[in-house]
């Protein structure tokens, strides 16, 4: 399976596209990530226009099964983070074919 871009490659690409140096691009990328984490934690949602949104969701407690023994087990309630892709990004990446 092919790997995606590394952080260094993303930083270089951003710096080249924006016309700045790698250090500034790296700072921007780190600041965006920090802001996304803080805002999602605080407000339960963080939107990156044109790309998607980070959403904090709560999963209820439920019954599950131990895959090795088949024994029923109680799964605790927990908070998870989901990324919902924007429609524009989804259509650009995987357009619906007719």
Order of alpha helices (4+ residues) and beta strands (2+ residues): alpha-alpha-beta-beta-beta-beta-beta-alpha
